[in-house]
């Protein structure tokens, strides 16, 4: 069975980018993504509930998936 790792990675990256956009996070902003990752890991380690989102939905980017 042949698996195209580059395509699989590209698909995962595209999905993550869309999910980040849905959360109001610019995937291209490496600093913000790294900060988010640190916050998520810190919360996960403490077992604390996730904070409620406070983003303005009207200012969020829209994700359009490539055809």
Secondary structure, 3 states (H helix, E strand, C coil): CCCCHHHHHHHHHHHHHHHHHHCCCCCCCHHHHHHHHHHHHHHHHHCCCCCCCCCCHHHCCCCCCCC
